[in-house]
Amino acid sequence: MTTDFLSIARWAACGLAGLVLGTACAFAQDSSGDLGAQFLRQVYVDRYASLPPLPEMALMAFVAAQDRNFMERAPEYSTVTRALAGTLAAPGTGASERLALAARLGSALTREEILNAYVQTVFLGHGCHGARAAALAYLGREIESVDARGLALLAALVDGSAVLDPQTQHDALLERRNFVLREMVSIGALTLGQAQAAQAAHLDLADPVVPCAGP
């Protein structure tokens, strides 16, 4: 496949940092009409090469929340990949175009890269993009020091197309966090005993919850 370099120039004009934060940016298209796989790969390398890795348990919490079969199914069919495509797509992009982008992501990136990009960029409310920023805002701690109940809470913030607000939807978030903990058992990330102990705990939110700074 030959990449359309004029379209790549349009992407470059948007700025990679803005791109991965979900800033509005027009589609860059190759001759087939989709994002160039090589360019997507370069975007990933440029943006994530220097970032510290997220804890494995954090990644698995988001798998449990969004698609417990993510590690087995073809990635382009996963809600995780489709959510990432929605983050990269410009506002107003149609559903069929987002599905095409998800398919290209599935061929351009590994499953682990897709998951990492999703958890690093997913919008989690209060101005927070990504689990690392959300851990500081909601829990007042670096994500490396967050335990299973806290990681499940972060993953539970996204419920379908909505983001739950712990300050106004406490009970709904508690219920969803406990669902995520049960799903973490089903994928082997936690034992039943670990999940039950975490379910018995309160949400343990920072007081106050401090919104993330804007991009």
MOWOVEN-V601771 format. One record per backbone hydrogen bond with DSSP energy under -0.5 kcal/mol. NH is the residue of the N-H (numbers start at 1). CO is the residue of the C=O. If there is no record, write none. Layout:
nh: [NH/NH]
co: [CO/CO]
//
This chain:
nh: [3/5/8/9/10/11/12/13/14/14/15/15/19/20/21/22/23/29/30/31/33/40/41/42/43/44/45/46/47/48/49/51/58/59/60/61/62/63/64/65/66/67/70/72/73/77/78/82/83/84/85/86/87/88/89/93/98/99/100/101/102/103/104/105/106/107/108/109/114/115/116/117/118/119/120/121/121/122/124/128/130/130/131/134/135/136/137/138/139/139/140/140/141/145/146/151/152/153/154/155/156/157/157/158/159/159/162/164/166/168/169/173/174/175/176/177/178/179/180/181/182/183/184/185/186/187/188/189/190/195/196/197/198/199/200/201/206/210/210/211/212]
co: [1/3/4/5/6/7/8/9/10/11/11/12/15/16/17/19/18/27/34/2/30/36/37/38/39/40/41/42/43/44/45/48/55/55/56/57/58/59/60/61/62/63/67/69/69/74/75/78/79/80/81/82/83/84/85/90/94/95/96/97/98/99/100/101/102/103/104/105/110/111/112/113/114/115/116/117/118/118/128/125/122/128/119/130/131/132/133/134/134/135/135/136/135/142/143/147/148/149/150/151/152/153/154/155/157/162/159/157/164/165/165/169/170/171/172/173/174/175/176/177/178/179/180/181/182/183/185/184/184/191/192/193/194/195/196/198/138/137/208/209/126]
//
